[in-house]
Amino acid sequence: MAYYKCLKCDKSIEKDILALNKKLLGRNIMKFFCLKCLAEYLELPEDLLKDKINDFKRQGCSLFN
């Protein structure tokens, strides 16, 4: 897997956070946010985004395999 860093804060990004970026911002994006910066960008709490990751995994979304 390639190594990705946050567009805003330069923090390394885990694969589930990459998948969440693609799910919420579009599959073809090339720049990503860490969880904290994504939450700020979307104006949502981090806990809600963590819950969404689990929801998408339970639903069998292919991005979260």
C-alpha positions in Angstrom: 0.0 0.0 0.0 1.2 3.5 -0.8 2.0 5.9 1.9 -0.3 8.9 2.2 -0.2 12.0 4.3 -2.9 14.5 5.3 -3.3 17.4 2.9 -3.7 19.9 5.8 -1.5 18.7 8.6 0.9 16.2 7.0 0.0 13.4 9.4 0.2 9.8 8.0 -3.2 8.3 7.2 -4.5 4.8 7.9 -6.3 2.7 5.3 -9.7 3.1 6.9 -9.4 6.9 6.9 -8.3 6.8 3.2 -11.4 4.7 2.4 -13.6 7.2 4.4 -12.1 10.1 2.4 -13.0 8.3 -0.9 -16.5 7.3 0.3 -17.4 10.8 1.4 -15.4 13.0 -1.0 -15.3 10.8 -4.2 -13.5 7.7 -5.3 -11.2 9.5 -7.7 -9.7 12.0 -5.2 -5.9 12.1 -5.0 -5.4 14.1 -1.8 -6.6 13.1 1.6 -7.3 14.3 5.1 -6.5 12.6 8.4 -9.6 11.9 10.6 -9.2 15.2 12.6 -8.8 17.4 9.5 -11.6 15.5 7.6 -13.9 16.2 10.6 -13.0 19.8 10.5 -13.5 20.0 6.7 -16.9 18.4 6.9 -17.8 20.2 10.1 -18.7 16.9 11.8 -17.5 15.3 15.1 -14.7 12.7 14.8 -16.8 10.2 16.7 -19.5 10.3 14.1 -16.9 9.6 11.3 -15.6 6.7 13.3 -19.1 5.3 13.6 -19.6 5.8 9.8 -16.4 3.7 9.2 -17.9 0.8 11.2 -21.3 1.2 9.5 -19.7 1.1 6.0 -17.7 -2.0 7.0 -20.9 -3.7 8.3 -22.6 -2.9 5.0 -19.8 -4.5 3.1 -18.5 -1.5 1.3 -15.7 -2.6 -1.0 -13.6 0.5 0.0 -13.2 -0.9 3.5 -11.9 -4.4 2.8 
